[in-house]
Amino acid sequence: MISHGHWDRKDVERIDLERAPASPIIARSCPLLSGVDLWDYWPVQFSDGHPAHISGGTLFIALSAPFHPDPDGRHSVARLRLLLRKGEHWQDLGLLLPSDFSPGSREWSGSAILSSDRKSITLYYTAAGVRGEATVGFLQTIHGTRASLDDDGASPSLSAWSEPTRILVPDGDWYATDMIGGGAVGTIKAFRDPGYFRDPADGKEYLLFAASLARSTSPWNGAVGIAQRTADERWELLPPLFDADGVNNELERPHIVAREGLYYLFWSTQGKVFADGLVAPTGLYGMVADTLFGPWRPINGSGLVFGNPPGAPFQAYSWLVLPTLCVQSFADLVGLAGPPADVSQARAHFAGTPAPELQLALDGDRAWLVR
């Protein structure tokens, strides 16, 4: 296995749990949409990563699911949803894709890019499972689709989406093809979360994605995969940018911010998916490099940018750092000091709504929250 960096056990062991940087406590908040849980959201962006200004606001895509007594059940019925934010006001524009459109039984995270002429949006997303399956499966396939955009009115409108095209397929050499893992939460393997990135150094286009190493001997074999758009508009798999073999199982929603000549690669991970013997918070982690293809070195010496606070270790997840260094995430189990005792407690504390935005600062290999 060739990769351009490795997140080592010694890196994680540098985290001082008593002094680890943490985000502020989130106060209880009302759901954004009545009867609907929202999580893993992202803005429609320009190719340089900045959110696009559309119809007087910002278009967001989020994972959504109808209210269910067990909030973990949302992953089995997740659908992409379109929302428009103008200031503090959110407008629900409904499900993004038609029913029975995707090859999967549900839809998971990705990214969306507005064309330079502002006339179309390209969506990269994860189809999970297989359409019509009797039992919820773990297959993850990465697809692309495009729709025309009309944003002349108070609310944008999209044309019918093009037939979804499977653009990336795990090869079994670099990237594992078996997604089942142990089958429990935190043990399934990854080939998901496509995140678009255009390298400002040469204008070449890439997709990052959460991956699992092929041929690993460890159950903790997470990696950040990458593919490059070719001259004939295909996507070519490249070796992983870096791996966490023997350290962590899930490096979720990876994305890059290029700033002042450096490349900052961020991902989210949960404390429960670290290898045995490693203790680290659920939080935003990252690597930094002088070039896109590394070598990568851990931000802050350990990889931890910030975690959830010790008194609320599950309060937020799925962080996205924008080029402005604004950090977006969703409010998860808010006000809970430990794992939920049962489903009813999880439901009572699950917020399922956007979390308060944070602001990051970067200086060389260091990163910290300024608010």
C-alpha positions, 0 to 999 in steps of 0.5 A: 500500500502506497500512501503519502502519510500515516497517522501514527499511534504516537501522534494520537498518544500526544493528545493531553485529554486534560488540556485538549482543545475543545469547542464551547458547550452547545445550549439546547436548541429547537429542531430546524424542521418539525418532525425531521432530523437533519445532520451532515450538511454542507453548502453549495460551493464554488470550485474554490470552496467558497459558499455560493450566493444563490437567490439572496442566500446560501443553498445547503444540502443535508442528510434528513430523515423523518423523526424516529424513536431511535435517532440512530435509525436515521442512517437507514432511511437517510435522504438528501434535503435542500435548504436555503438560508438567508441570514438566520432564516432557513427555508425547507425546499424539500427532498433533493432527489426523486424517490427511486432515483438513486441506485442505493436504498438511502443517500449519504454525504457528499459535496455540490459545486456551482458551475462557473456560469452559475447555470448548473449544480453538480452533486457528488454523493454516496448511495448506500445499500441497494435500491429495493433491498429487503435488508439494509446493506452496507454497500457504498457507491459514489455517484455524480449527477447534475441539474440546471439552476434558475436562481432569478426568483426568491427561491431557486429551482432545479431542473430534473437531475441527470441519470446518476453516474457511478464515478468511483469504484474501489479497486481492491488494491488500494481501497477495500471492496468489502464494506461490511466490517463487523456490521456494528456502528463504527465497524463498517468500512468506508468508500463514501463522502466525496468532497470536491477540491480544485488545487489552486496550484495548477487548477486540477480537480480532485475528489477526496473520500473516506476510505478503508485500506485494502490488504490491511491486517488491522480492523482499524484501517481508515484512510483518506482516498483521492481521485483525479479528474482526467482529460476525458472527464473520468475520475482516476483513483490514486493512492490514498493521501494518508492512512490511519492503519492500526489507529482509526477506522473512520476518517469521515467527510475529508476535505482540504482548505488551501491557505497561505501556501499550505494544504490543510486536510480535515476530517471528523472521527469519533472516540469509539472508532480508535484502536484498542488502547488509544483514547481520544475525543470525538472531534475535528482532526487534520493534517498539513502539507506543503503540497497536495501529495504530502508528505502530511504531518499532524496538525498540532503535533497530534492531529487533533484540531478540537474535540467536543468538550469533556462534559458533552462528548457527543454534542456535535459531529461532522465538521466542515471547514470553509475557506473563510475558516468558518466551521460548520457541524450539526448538533448531535447528543446535546447536554449528555455527559456520557453515552445514552443509557437507552434509546429514549434518552438518546432521542431526548438529547438528539438535536438533529439540527445545525450547530452554532458555527465556530471560527478557526485560526491557522498558523503553519502546523497549528490550528485553534478555535478563536470562537 
